Structures are given as C-alpha cells and as structure tokens.
Amino acid sequence: MTTRQPTGRSESGFTLTELLVTIVIVGIIATLLPKAIILGLRFTAGTQQRVAATSATGALNRYFYGDVQSADAVTTAPGCGIAGPIVHLSRAGDDVVYTYDPPTGALDRVTCADGRVVSTLLGRFDSATATPPVTLTCGAETSCTSPMEVTLTVRSDPATPPTTLTAVRRSSAS
C-alpha cells in the first residue's frame, strides 16, 4: 500500500521569485530614501532662512516709520559707535542707527542717548549673499523725489522682488 501526499498542502516561506522581487523593491527604496531626506533638509533650511528674513523685515517695519518721522536729520555718517551704518537718524536727545553685520547676517537697531547704547536685534538674513539685504535707496546723501522721504530697500531673497519701506520725515515747521 502506498501513502499519498495530500495535494494543496500549504508550505511556509517565500518562493525565490517573491524573495528577488522584495530585494529589488527594498533596494530601490534604500537608494531613494537618502536623497529624499537630503532634499527635505535643504528645503527646510531654505524655508527657515526665508521665515527669518520675513521676520526681520517685519521688525524693521515696526520701528522704521516712527524713527524716520521723528528724525531731524538723516545721514549715513557713523553714530552710536557704529561705523558704516545703513542709515543714521538724528533727533533731539538721541540717535538711531540701523546696521547690518555681514558675517552673522544680523540686522540691528541701535539707539544711543545720554551715553547709553541699546542694541536691538531685528532679525537675521542669509549671510551668504554678496550684497547687503537692506540698503538705503533714498534719503541722506542719495537723491529722492521728496527730500523728506527716506526709503530702505529690503532684499531678503534674490528670487523675489525686494520690499521697499518709505517713510516721510516730519516737516521742520512742526
């Protein structure tokens, strides 16, 4: 008498074909995953720089208009111990200087009165750019449509149009 093996018996494990397909799929994922992670990190770093630059522009916006409106004189001369400021706004009793530090990318607002100097960090821009992100384009020694206007141009990202902040000084009669 012969013993028959039952047909349709389930066997555990993978076939050679299934194993090869799995290895190929894991290989493709392992090749693409590091590239996706690097791309994500680059995107995140760029986004952080843009957000920081936008924040710095907003902080500059909050202070700039009031400082210009109360200024008696606008120059680019050193002030508050700062050589080479973006703009130096003088008013009775104190001075305000806006300055940019290329190595750190820091945009600062420095006030000095009665021998006291107070520096306020407005924000940071990408320090890798060759040109300063904030420039005086009208006022002080530069020509303007109106001599009472002071304009700062903020270029936080070379791929986007710059932001222009224009404030009008109070008249000398007031």
Backbone as a chain_set.jsonl record, in Angstrom:
{"seq": "MTTRQPTGRSESGFTLTELLVTIVIVGIIATLLPKAIILGLRFTAGTQQRVAATSATGALNRYFYGDVQSADAVTTAPGCGIAGPIVHLSRAGDDVVYTYDPPTGALDRVTCADGRVVSTLLGRFDSATATPPVTLTCGAETSCTSPMEVTLTVRSDPATPPTTLTAVRRSSAS", "coords": {"N": [[0.813, -1.147, 0.0], [0.56, 2.197, -0.848], [1.416, 5.398, 0.328], [-0.205, 8.447, 0.026], [0.654, 11.79, -0.626], [-0.948, 14.673, 0.611], [-2.544, 16.864, -1.646], [-2.293, 20.392, -2.41], [-1.254, 21.236, -0.105], [-0.244, 23.623, 2.263], [2.705, 25.471, 2.228], [5.188, 26.886, 4.238], [7.006, 30.017, 4.011], [8.933, 31.863, 1.492], [8.841, 32.029, -2.059], [11.467, 31.761, -4.484], [11.171, 33.726, -6.434], [9.464, 35.614, -5.197], [11.146, 36.434, -3.136], [13.286, 37.62, -4.589], [11.938, 39.772, -5.857], [11.182, 41.27, -3.607], [13.723, 42.0, -2.598], [14.644, 43.639, -4.68], [12.758, 45.754, -4.582], [13.204, 46.775, -1.977], [15.819, 47.6, -2.36], [15.49, 49.694, -4.217], [13.988, 51.514, -2.677], [15.85, 51.97, -0.611], [17.796, 53.301, -2.05], [16.538, 55.681, -2.899], [15.569, 56.894, -0.56], [17.639, 58.248, 1.101], [18.209, 60.398, -0.63], [15.765, 61.74, -0.7], [15.563, 62.521, 1.975], [17.774, 64.27, 2.217], [17.006, 66.249, 0.362], [14.684, 67.156, 1.652], [15.8, 68.245, 4.007], [17.336, 70.313, 2.918], [15.298, 71.9, 1.834], [13.947, 72.597, 4.162], [15.915, 74.136, 5.512], [16.177, 76.298, 3.733], [13.595, 77.33, 3.884], [13.498, 78.094, 6.568], [15.373, 80.189, 6.528], [14.075, 82.018, 4.862], [11.779, 82.571, 6.375], [12.956, 83.717, 8.643], [14.105, 86.002, 7.466], [11.794, 87.324, 6.618], [10.641, 87.838, 9.08], [12.575, 89.577, 10.145], [12.279, 91.72, 8.388], [9.675, 92.505, 9.037], [10.06, 93.349, 11.719], [11.819, 95.472, 11.291], [10.107, 97.117, 9.878], [8.258, 97.785, 11.909], [9.71, 99.555, 13.583], [10.951, 101.437, 11.882], [9.285, 103.446, 10.569], [8.338, 105.174, 12.654], [10.817, 106.043, 13.671], [11.897, 107.462, 11.493], [9.935, 109.451, 11.138], [10.294, 110.989, 13.411], [12.805, 112.003, 13.096], [15.338, 114.494, 12.923], [17.51, 114.79, 11.29], [18.954, 112.959, 8.579], [21.45, 110.736, 7.847], [24.346, 108.965, 6.6], [26.426, 108.808, 8.169], [28.796, 107.722, 10.691], [27.508, 106.679, 13.859], [26.517, 106.374, 17.28], [28.678, 104.823, 17.932], [28.915, 103.127, 15.807], [30.372, 102.27, 12.851], [29.889, 102.843, 9.424], [26.96, 102.648, 9.05], [23.673, 101.561, 7.897], [21.686, 103.504, 7.828], [21.562, 106.587, 9.57], [19.756, 108.148, 11.927], [19.093, 111.186, 13.311], [17.881, 112.852, 16.174], [16.426, 115.152, 18.508], [18.102, 114.758, 21.458], [18.62, 111.985, 21.154], [20.01, 109.338, 19.093], [19.407, 107.151, 16.33], [20.508, 104.245, 14.843], [20.629, 102.133, 12.089], [21.967, 99.031, 11.349], [23.884, 96.543, 9.6], [25.371, 93.398, 9.927], [27.521, 91.646, 8.076], [28.992, 89.088, 8.494], [27.458, 87.67, 10.432], [24.875, 88.07, 9.585], [23.142, 89.693, 10.928], [20.655, 92.123, 11.521], [20.482, 95.142, 13.036], [19.059, 97.531, 15.296], [20.211, 100.353, 16.682], [20.155, 102.426, 19.447], [21.144, 105.467, 20.921], [21.554, 107.49, 23.719], [22.239, 109.954, 26.089], [24.76, 108.849, 26.738], [24.199, 106.158, 26.895], [23.956, 103.084, 25.185], [21.831, 101.149, 23.325], [21.19, 98.14, 21.852], [19.138, 96.534, 19.525], [18.254, 93.503, 18.254], [16.92, 93.025, 15.188], [16.555, 90.964, 13.477], [17.72, 88.191, 11.448], [19.403, 87.75, 8.363], [20.178, 85.781, 5.447], [23.509, 85.167, 5.537], [25.16, 84.495, 3.473], [24.826, 85.875, 1.141], [26.113, 88.147, -1.304], [25.598, 90.894, -1.471], [24.454, 93.48, 0.762], [21.38, 92.878, 2.471], [19.684, 94.936, 3.185], [19.359, 98.172, 2.11], [19.946, 101.686, 1.875], [18.028, 103.558, -0.156], [16.996, 105.985, -0.658], [17.22, 109.198, 0.629], [19.297, 110.889, 3.057], [22.444, 111.105, 1.66], [21.605, 110.323, -0.819], [19.651, 110.726, -3.815], [16.255, 111.806, -3.848], [12.718, 111.712, -4.547], [11.216, 113.358, -2.941], [12.684, 115.498, -0.566], [12.09, 114.898, 2.022], [11.6, 112.255, 2.287], [12.55, 108.942, 3.248], [13.9, 105.998, 2.214], [14.167, 102.545, 2.522], [15.418, 99.641, 1.034], [14.661, 96.309, 1.056], [16.007, 93.265, 0.457], [15.375, 90.175, 0.785], [15.392, 87.716, -0.436], [16.971, 86.686, -3.313], [15.462, 85.719, -5.439], [12.962, 86.813, -5.315], [10.955, 89.819, -5.63], [12.216, 92.908, -4.222], [11.41, 94.36, -0.981], [10.106, 97.515, -0.303], [10.491, 100.094, 1.945], [9.188, 103.103, 2.697], [9.36, 106.057, 4.393], [8.136, 109.163, 5.648], [9.641, 112.077, 6.712], [8.938, 114.309, 9.438], [7.86, 117.668, 8.954], [10.041, 120.52, 9.175], [8.799, 122.649, 10.301], [7.012, 121.809, 12.184]], "CA": [[0.0, 0.0, 0.0], [1.344, 3.429, -0.959], [0.866, 6.558, 1.029], [-0.278, 9.635, -0.848], [0.841, 13.116, -0.032], [-2.12, 15.497, 0.295], [-2.289, 17.972, -2.573], [-2.747, 21.685, -1.918], [-0.716, 21.453, 1.229], [0.385, 24.931, 2.342], [4.094, 25.462, 2.673], [5.559, 28.198, 4.762], [8.204, 30.588, 3.408], [8.78, 32.595, 0.245], [9.448, 31.427, -3.245], [12.635, 32.501, -4.947], [10.677, 34.903, -7.165], [9.0, 36.592, -4.207], [12.322, 36.946, -2.439], [14.01, 38.522, -5.5], [11.128, 40.987, -6.022], [11.301, 42.012, -2.35], [15.077, 42.573, -2.536], [14.698, 44.736, -5.66], [11.954, 46.873, -4.06], [13.944, 47.349, -0.837], [16.982, 48.291, -2.938], [15.027, 50.967, -4.796], [13.642, 52.4, -1.554], [17.084, 52.34, 0.078], [18.524, 54.248, -2.901], [15.821, 56.951, -2.992], [15.289, 57.467, 0.748], [18.611, 59.283, 1.499], [18.049, 61.577, -1.491], [14.568, 62.446, -0.234], [15.886, 63.143, 3.267], [18.653, 65.419, 1.949], [16.175, 67.276, -0.268], [13.833, 67.709, 2.701], [16.611, 69.089, 4.877], [17.668, 71.544, 2.18], [14.08, 72.694, 1.752], [13.683, 73.127, 5.493], [16.885, 75.195, 5.792], [15.8, 77.449, 2.921], [12.365, 77.875, 4.431], [13.843, 78.78, 7.809], [16.026, 81.457, 6.186], [13.056, 82.948, 4.351], [10.931, 82.981, 7.502], [13.769, 84.634, 9.462], [14.221, 87.273, 6.735], [10.482, 87.971, 6.677], [10.505, 88.325, 10.453], [13.455, 90.743, 10.27], [11.643, 92.808, 7.642], [8.543, 92.954, 9.851], [10.578, 94.095, 12.866], [12.318, 96.735, 10.738], [8.905, 97.882, 9.552], [7.656, 98.307, 13.15], [10.499, 100.661, 14.135], [11.454, 102.383, 10.885], [8.414, 104.593, 10.291], [8.386, 106.099, 13.791], [12.154, 106.627, 13.755], [12.054, 108.46, 10.422], [9.029, 110.571, 11.376], [10.804, 111.842, 14.486], [14.195, 112.386, 12.816], [15.673, 115.848, 12.489], [18.497, 114.664, 10.222], [19.196, 111.609, 8.077], [22.779, 110.638, 7.245], [24.971, 107.641, 6.639], [27.633, 109.013, 8.972], [28.845, 106.873, 11.886], [26.788, 107.152, 15.028], [26.359, 105.392, 18.372], [29.838, 103.934, 17.903], [28.781, 102.218, 14.671], [30.941, 102.77, 11.592], [29.241, 102.293, 8.237], [25.565, 102.211, 9.232], [22.768, 101.641, 6.746], [21.152, 104.86, 7.947], [21.729, 107.197, 10.893], [18.681, 109.116, 12.127], [19.356, 112.014, 14.496], [16.767, 113.641, 16.687], [16.792, 115.836, 19.747], [18.323, 113.918, 22.623], [19.14, 110.653, 20.878], [20.253, 108.924, 17.715], [19.05, 105.782, 15.991], [21.323, 103.759, 13.736], [20.326, 100.793, 11.589], [23.221, 98.465, 10.887], [23.876, 95.148, 9.161], [26.657, 92.725, 10.122], [27.567, 90.56, 7.08], [29.372, 87.735, 8.934], [26.392, 86.997, 11.184], [23.59, 88.32, 8.947], [22.287, 90.378, 11.901], [20.169, 93.479, 11.291], [20.309, 95.729, 14.366], [18.65, 98.919, 15.516], [20.99, 100.812, 17.829], [19.798, 103.764, 19.923], [22.063, 105.989, 21.928], [21.12, 108.723, 24.36], [22.83, 110.175, 27.412], [25.872, 107.933, 26.954], [23.726, 104.775, 26.889], [23.756, 102.489, 23.868], [20.961, 99.968, 23.4], [21.115, 97.466, 20.556], [18.001, 95.632, 19.381], [18.361, 92.632, 17.089], [15.658, 92.977, 14.454], [16.466, 89.645, 12.846], [18.884, 87.734, 10.687], [19.258, 87.427, 6.956], [21.164, 84.807, 4.984], [24.793, 85.87, 5.472], [25.927, 84.035, 2.322], [24.628, 86.758, -0.002], [27.223, 89.074, -1.52], [25.181, 92.27, -1.228], [23.651, 93.622, 1.982], [19.959, 92.725, 2.177], [18.98, 96.185, 3.447], [20.134, 99.312, 1.621], [19.29, 102.99, 1.837], [17.889, 103.924, -1.558], [16.513, 107.353, -0.75], [17.446, 109.899, 1.884], [20.7, 111.208, 3.359], [23.204, 111.615, 0.51], [21.038, 109.806, -2.061], [18.594, 111.596, -4.327], [14.891, 111.349, -3.589], [11.66, 112.513, -5.138], [10.966, 114.375, -1.928], [13.799, 115.471, 0.387], [11.609, 114.467, 3.328], [11.416, 110.813, 2.263], [13.661, 108.029, 3.495], [13.489, 104.696, 1.705], [15.04, 101.391, 2.655], [15.047, 98.521, 0.185], [14.998, 95.054, 1.718], [16.026, 92.127, -0.469], [15.623, 89.004, 1.632], [15.575, 86.554, -1.292], [17.263, 87.177, -4.667], [14.48, 85.232, -6.401], [11.706, 87.546, -5.183], [11.137, 91.279, -5.686], [12.544, 93.493, -2.912], [10.408, 95.112, -0.237], [10.52, 98.904, -0.164], [9.89, 100.807, 3.06], [9.378, 104.533, 2.535], [8.756, 106.843, 5.476], [8.258, 110.595, 5.42], [10.029, 112.818, 7.91], [8.059, 115.431, 9.767], [8.391, 118.917, 8.419], [10.798, 121.261, 10.18], [7.945, 123.666, 10.892], [6.155, 121.273, 13.255]], "C": [[0.883, 1.246, 0.0], [0.612, 4.568, -0.249], [0.888, 7.757, 0.082], [-0.062, 10.89, -0.025], [-0.398, 13.939, -0.365], [-1.734, 16.637, -0.645], [-2.849, 19.246, -1.986], [-2.266, 21.968, -0.515], [-0.021, 22.806, 1.263], [1.797, 24.776, 2.888], [4.419, 26.847, 3.183], [6.833, 28.664, 4.081], [7.876, 31.281, 2.098], [9.367, 31.783, -0.89], [10.634, 32.282, -3.646], [12.222, 33.777, -5.673], [10.217, 35.988, -6.199], [10.171, 37.236, -3.476], [13.099, 37.941, -3.305], [13.25, 39.829, -5.703], [11.237, 41.861, -4.767], [12.669, 42.692, -2.243], [15.197, 43.756, -3.495], [13.933, 45.954, -5.134], [12.66, 47.542, -2.886], [15.17, 48.105, -1.331], [16.609, 49.641, -3.531], [14.695, 51.964, -3.688], [14.897, 52.877, -0.836], [17.909, 53.328, -0.735], [17.866, 55.619, -2.876], [15.628, 57.638, -1.642], [16.331, 58.501, 1.19], [18.496, 60.554, 0.662], [16.846, 62.406, -1.049], [14.825, 63.151, 1.089], [16.76, 64.369, 3.064], [17.867, 66.557, 1.32], [15.27, 67.941, 0.761], [14.594, 68.622, 3.636], [17.007, 70.391, 4.193], [16.462, 72.466, 2.103], [13.779, 73.334, 3.095], [14.625, 74.271, 5.821], [16.537, 76.456, 5.001], [14.547, 78.122, 3.442], [12.648, 78.642, 5.715], [14.5, 80.124, 7.529], [15.009, 82.472, 5.679], [12.143, 83.446, 5.469], [11.685, 83.974, 8.386], [13.886, 85.994, 8.783], [12.896, 88.026, 6.748], [10.236, 88.552, 8.057], [11.35, 89.576, 10.67], [12.859, 91.948, 9.547], [10.46, 93.365, 8.418], [8.989, 93.772, 11.047], [11.121, 95.454, 12.42], [11.147, 97.655, 10.436], [8.289, 98.524, 10.795], [8.397, 99.528, 13.673], [10.745, 101.794, 13.136], [10.579, 103.622, 10.713], [8.438, 105.621, 11.423], [9.738, 106.785, 13.926], [12.352, 107.72, 12.705], [11.167, 109.67, 10.689], [9.543, 111.504, 12.464], [12.227, 112.335, 14.234], [14.307, 113.84, 12.385], [16.644, 115.819, 11.317], [18.678, 113.203, 9.855], [20.546, 111.607, 7.391], [23.191, 109.169, 7.168], [26.279, 107.731, 7.419], [27.627, 108.066, 10.177], [28.09, 107.518, 13.044], [26.638, 106.027, 16.032], [27.518, 104.398, 18.4], [29.813, 102.937, 16.761], [29.36, 102.891, 13.432], [30.217, 102.09, 10.438], [27.82, 101.822, 8.44], [24.796, 102.231, 7.909], [22.188, 103.048, 6.7], [21.29, 105.303, 9.406], [20.679, 108.303, 10.994], [18.942, 109.874, 13.42], [18.097, 112.757, 14.875], [17.19, 114.23, 18.024], [16.924, 114.834, 20.882], [18.842, 112.525, 22.35], [19.324, 110.418, 19.391], [19.798, 107.481, 17.552], [19.862, 105.405, 14.757], [20.844, 102.357, 13.376], [21.602, 100.25, 10.971], [23.045, 96.998, 10.519], [25.274, 94.586, 9.312], [26.727, 91.53, 9.164], [27.994, 89.189, 7.611], [28.255, 86.976, 9.66], [25.021, 87.132, 10.521], [22.631, 89.099, 9.831], [21.944, 91.794, 11.447], [19.83, 94.047, 12.659], [19.807, 97.161, 14.278], [19.356, 99.355, 16.794], [20.536, 102.221, 18.186], [20.834, 104.189, 20.949], [21.559, 107.349, 22.399], [21.771, 108.792, 25.73], [23.94, 109.171, 27.731], [25.481, 106.464, 27.012], [23.523, 104.303, 25.462], [22.951, 101.209, 24.05], [20.829, 99.396, 21.993], [19.954, 96.479, 20.563], [18.192, 94.822, 18.113], [16.994, 92.557, 16.429], [15.457, 91.624, 13.785], [17.734, 89.323, 12.099], [18.486, 87.413, 9.254], [20.314, 86.384, 6.613], [22.481, 85.54, 4.782], [25.622, 85.449, 4.272], [25.779, 84.947, 1.109], [25.739, 87.787, -0.082], [26.843, 90.519, -1.194], [24.378, 92.339, 0.063], [22.164, 93.54, 1.645], [19.157, 94.0, 2.389], [19.873, 97.337, 3.003], [19.274, 100.569, 1.668], [19.224, 103.398, 0.378], [17.387, 105.341, -1.744], [16.678, 108.003, 0.615], [18.925, 110.107, 2.09], [21.372, 111.756, 2.114], [22.657, 111.121, -0.831], [19.884, 110.697, -2.507], [17.228, 110.959, -4.112], [13.917, 112.231, -4.354], [11.333, 113.671, -4.201], [12.116, 114.333, -0.924], [13.386, 115.011, 1.788], [11.428, 112.947, 3.41], [12.707, 110.075, 2.595], [13.167, 106.646, 3.093], [14.57, 103.659, 1.934], [14.513, 100.303, 1.729], [15.563, 97.258, 0.849], [14.884, 93.933, 0.692], [16.4, 90.896, 0.341], [15.881, 87.747, 0.811], [15.823, 87.05, -2.714], [16.223, 86.765, -5.704], [13.159, 85.997, -6.345], [11.966, 89.051, -5.265], [11.44, 91.836, -4.293], [11.344, 94.19, -2.293], [10.941, 96.522, -0.058], [9.756, 99.531, 0.99], [10.214, 102.285, 2.889], [8.621, 105.256, 3.641], [9.031, 108.319, 5.187], [8.587, 111.268, 6.741], [9.035, 113.931, 8.173], [8.668, 116.713, 9.209], [9.094, 119.675, 9.539], [9.952, 122.317, 10.872], [7.13, 123.137, 12.076], [6.861, 121.136, 14.558]], "O": [[1.843, 1.331, 0.765], [-0.615, 4.662, -0.242], [1.894, 8.029, -0.574], [-0.532, 11.02, 1.105], [-0.86, 13.912, -1.506], [-0.71, 17.292, -0.449], [-3.764, 19.208, -1.164], [-2.803, 22.832, 0.178], [0.742, 23.107, 0.346], [2.045, 24.06, 3.858], [3.977, 27.853, 2.626], [7.643, 27.855, 3.629], [6.731, 31.297, 1.645], [10.266, 30.964, -0.701], [10.773, 33.414, -3.183], [12.879, 34.808, -5.527], [10.553, 37.159, -6.376], [10.176, 38.442, -3.231], [13.524, 38.987, -2.815], [13.865, 40.895, -5.72], [11.371, 43.08, -4.878], [12.749, 43.85, -1.834], [15.798, 44.772, -3.146], [14.427, 47.077, -5.236], [12.703, 48.77, -2.818], [15.521, 49.145, -0.774], [17.336, 50.62, -3.363], [15.083, 53.129, -3.763], [15.005, 54.053, -0.489], [18.653, 54.121, -0.159], [18.567, 56.631, -2.837], [15.533, 58.865, -1.595], [15.929, 59.578, 1.631], [18.664, 61.659, 1.179], [16.909, 63.636, -1.027], [14.35, 64.268, 1.298], [16.514, 65.407, 3.677], [18.042, 67.714, 1.703], [15.105, 69.16, 0.744], [14.083, 69.673, 4.023], [17.012, 71.45, 4.821], [16.589, 73.677, 2.285], [13.393, 74.502, 3.151], [14.185, 75.288, 6.357], [16.596, 77.561, 5.54], [14.448, 79.349, 3.439], [12.098, 79.722, 5.927], [14.216, 81.102, 8.22], [15.075, 83.651, 6.028], [11.78, 84.622, 5.496], [11.109, 84.967, 8.83], [13.78, 87.027, 9.444], [12.886, 89.25, 6.878], [9.68, 89.643, 8.185], [10.899, 90.529, 11.306], [12.932, 93.071, 10.046], [10.263, 94.58, 8.452], [8.369, 94.786, 11.366], [10.907, 96.464, 13.091], [11.207, 98.852, 10.717], [7.848, 99.672, 10.747], [7.759, 100.459, 14.166], [10.746, 102.967, 13.507], [11.094, 104.74, 10.713], [8.549, 106.819, 11.164], [9.806, 107.969, 14.256], [12.91, 108.777, 13.0], [11.601, 110.804, 10.489], [9.25, 112.699, 12.435], [12.796, 113.02, 15.084], [13.502, 114.348, 11.605], [16.619, 116.699, 10.456], [18.571, 112.318, 10.704], [20.775, 112.381, 6.461], [22.474, 108.271, 7.612], [27.127, 106.842, 7.339], [26.56, 107.655, 10.631], [28.048, 108.741, 13.18], [26.634, 104.854, 15.66], [27.354, 103.261, 18.842], [30.606, 101.996, 16.746], [28.895, 103.952, 13.016], [29.964, 100.887, 10.484], [27.486, 100.705, 8.046], [25.228, 102.845, 6.934], [22.201, 103.702, 5.657], [21.154, 104.508, 10.336], [20.713, 109.274, 10.238], [19.005, 109.278, 14.496], [17.346, 113.229, 14.021], [18.207, 113.833, 18.594], [15.965, 114.142, 21.224], [19.454, 111.923, 23.233], [18.859, 111.19, 18.552], [19.803, 106.697, 18.501], [19.901, 106.136, 13.767], [20.676, 101.503, 14.247], [22.244, 100.923, 10.166], [22.177, 96.306, 11.051], [26.249, 95.203, 8.886], [26.075, 90.514, 9.399], [27.399, 88.189, 7.207], [28.134, 85.76, 9.506], [24.099, 86.389, 10.857], [21.438, 89.17, 9.536], [22.818, 92.562, 11.044], [18.985, 93.5, 13.368], [20.088, 97.891, 13.328], [19.124, 98.789, 17.862], [20.529, 103.11, 17.335], [21.331, 103.382, 21.735], [21.196, 108.22, 21.608], [21.841, 107.79, 26.442], [24.046, 108.699, 28.863], [26.349, 105.605, 27.164], [22.984, 105.031, 24.629], [23.324, 100.316, 24.81], [20.408, 100.087, 21.065], [19.806, 95.687, 21.494], [18.283, 95.382, 17.021], [16.028, 92.086, 17.029], [14.326, 91.194, 13.556], [18.698, 90.087, 12.116], [17.406, 86.891, 8.976], [21.232, 86.136, 7.395], [22.566, 86.439, 3.945], [26.703, 86.001, 4.065], [26.53, 84.808, 0.143], [26.247, 88.247, 0.941], [27.672, 91.281, -0.698], [23.699, 91.379, 0.427], [21.736, 94.085, 0.627], [18.065, 94.14, 1.837], [21.007, 97.464, 3.463], [18.052, 100.522, 1.521], [20.262, 103.569, -0.263], [17.354, 105.847, -2.866], [16.316, 107.419, 1.636], [19.733, 109.542, 1.352], [20.927, 112.763, 1.564], [23.201, 111.471, -1.878], [19.225, 111.34, -1.688], [17.071, 109.74, -4.185], [14.246, 113.348, -4.754], [11.195, 114.816, -4.63], [12.493, 113.252, -0.472], [14.24, 114.763, 2.64], [11.136, 112.414, 4.48], [13.804, 110.525, 2.267], [12.134, 106.183, 3.578], [15.733, 103.863, 1.589], [13.306, 100.074, 1.651], [16.748, 97.146, 1.164], [13.815, 93.684, 0.134], [17.577, 90.608, 0.556], [16.517, 86.811, 1.296], [14.985, 87.758, -3.272], [16.116, 87.405, -6.75], [12.321, 85.845, -7.234], [13.08, 89.502, -4.997], [10.97, 91.291, -3.294], [10.393, 94.561, -2.981], [12.105, 96.705, 0.299], [8.526, 99.507, 1.017], [11.38, 102.677, 2.931], [7.412, 105.091, 3.804], [10.033, 108.667, 4.563], [7.911, 111.065, 7.75], [8.377, 114.431, 7.261], [9.882, 116.799, 9.022], [8.777, 119.491, 10.714], [10.342, 122.829, 11.921], [6.618, 123.918, 12.878], [6.262, 120.699, 15.541]]}, "num_chains": 1, "name": "protein.A"}
